[in-house]
Amino acid sequence: MVTVYLDKQVFSHLFKAKEEKYIRLREKILSHKDQFIYFYSNAHLFDLQKDLTSCKYDEMEFMQSIVDGNRLIYEAPNIMVLKQSPHDAFRTIGEIGDFSWLKYIDFSQITKEQKKAINNIVDITIKDFKGELDSDWLTKRIPISEDELQVDKQTFVSLIERIAYHFYENKESYKNIRDNTIAMYNPTLITAEEESSFNEQFASSPLGLSFGELVKAALTQTGLSSIDPAIVYSIAYIFLDLFGVNKETRKKVRFQNMQTDSCHSFFGSYCDCIVSDDEGMRRKCKVLYKLFNIGAKVYSIDEFIERFNKSIKDNEKSAHEYIGEIFDDCLTMQIKKIEITPEHTLLQLNTSCTYFGYFNYMSVRRTKDETDIILYKNNDFSQFILAKEIEIIVNRFVRVFNDIGANFALFDEANEFPQINTGNWARVLILNSADMYLTKFGDAPMLCLWIKLK
């Protein structure tokens, strides 16, 4: 575990430090900052907008002491990290639910896809307001395919403002929409648990669609791009709530809160773990991370404290301990998957631990002449990797092997990061039984440790 996403409520607990466990956790986070990377996003800033006192600025300063300006932002289709303090970022964002900026958009400059989306959203919304939207519209309605706008700007802005009122101002509107949606489309109250196969089970609902098919149908009907991960994820998150799949009670339902939580959940999916004090959000994260095959772990505060303490201990192991863990799993040889080609046999093994406190996958590659062990972090190529993350792992590698006589220098970002970007970088350790290469995995944003057995 290296990259960590704490939701706003966790930051608030650490900031106020009213309980002993938060005092201890805050001290450990600040004293081990060189081993972990913490992020914040717009979702934190939206949460802070609810605080009408000046206390929020003190909380931003505290947040900065942990995140060090690591702000996650999304610019379709990429996730990026911007160096900016929460306080500076707070001054640049609009309020959630405020769509006044629409008045300043030049509609002559929007794309054909955006025009299609506007046409379909307007059509669906007006029919819904008039009670003319058929119950099977998700499967039977023919989406508008016109490239040109069929509505003027003033009408569109007025319609969005009306929608915003019902979703953000009138607290009962969304609750009522949710009640009606559950009654019509999920009357048997099919729910999702972390390990359930609700995706397939949902096909027994009146719509006859699995949950994944439901999301795709909504994208098709609205003319939105199915290749934009943020849009796909947001719709899936909303549907978990709207169709009652997530078991959230009516009393707790707030559209604005759900929208902010969706943002937390989305950005947290790009980290090693997300930590939340909100059981409902954790449940949604677990369900969607499994549905979309996302490797991020979801922790409560108490679970994170336990895992964080273990990570700190794991990061301090000796070379003998680290290498022992690797070869123990090789000897046990619990095979998950086998891939055979004319050139090699590749075995993916079950892992009993996180090697070097970082790598959680192991493959053994066998050819006619050699056997290699390959350690890597994940299979998700949509992830990003920061120079700071590489620095943490390289310097851990340096500490571990310099203790047994190697002579490695600490990570030099100015010289080494350009080499990493060109694919011409490796830290090499020659041992009696193996050669070890800490390098980047091809074009993927991923470090790997390649061990060539002798």
C-alpha angles and dihedrals in degrees: 000000000000110000115060133186115197115188120231095262091057090052088051092052090050092045095051093037094193094154129057093238091058092048091053093044092050091051092050094047092051095043094050099041091123090067101048140042121219126197141196131194142189088280089070090051092049089052090050091053088070090065106087093186130083089248089090090070091056088050090052090053090051091048089053090055087063106032096041091212095305101151118178112216133175123222107172121289098003136067114217141177119236121193103230133126118245090243093055092044092049091063092056103053130084124228117276109256093025109123098169088115089072089075090066098050116112101228090195089068101051121109128255090250090053090050091052090049092050092048093051097042091050092047094049093045096049092048089049093050090050093047091243098118110112117229091239095048093122090065104025108036115099108227119234108255099185114130094208125073115262094194132056122243096250092054092048094049091047090050093050090048090053091050090048091053092054093046102039109022106031101060093195098053097077091041090055092046089051092048091052093045093052092047093049103036107021106029094149090055099236105195136191128234126181094261100031126110091229091143090071094032090058089067087076090067119100092267091061091218130121114237091258090050089049091057091047091049091053091050091050094047094050095042091236121149115265091201094065103094094200093056093045092048094046093052092047091050093049092047091054086062101032094053093042092243093133096056093235110161118240092242092061096046115116119159094210093049091048091051092051091046089051088056091050090049094049096050092041089058089069092059133071089252144359121213122203139166089207111095092194093054092046090053092051091047093052093048096048095041088056092044093051095037093244116165099208114121121230117218139180114222093262092047090050093050090054093045093043092053090049091049091053090053092045090053090058098054122125127246089255091055095046095047091044091057091052096049093042089060090045091054092046088051100192099179120210099174139003126207118186125192131164089260103044151350115240120199121191109205135202110252126219097197146003106274116228086358088285120056114077102170128068130190129179115212117199126189131167092271108030149020121222130189114211121195121190140160108238146330096243109110091182088074121100130222125214130210086239091057091051090047092054093052096041092050090048088052089049094050094046098050099034085061089065096045108282120133107219125156121226118262113289106202096188093058104026104043093063088052090050091052091053093046093243102115137103141148107221129200120185114206132173093252101031148004114237125205122190102196146136118279103243113276093336119109090244141107120222136186110221114197117192110198118218 
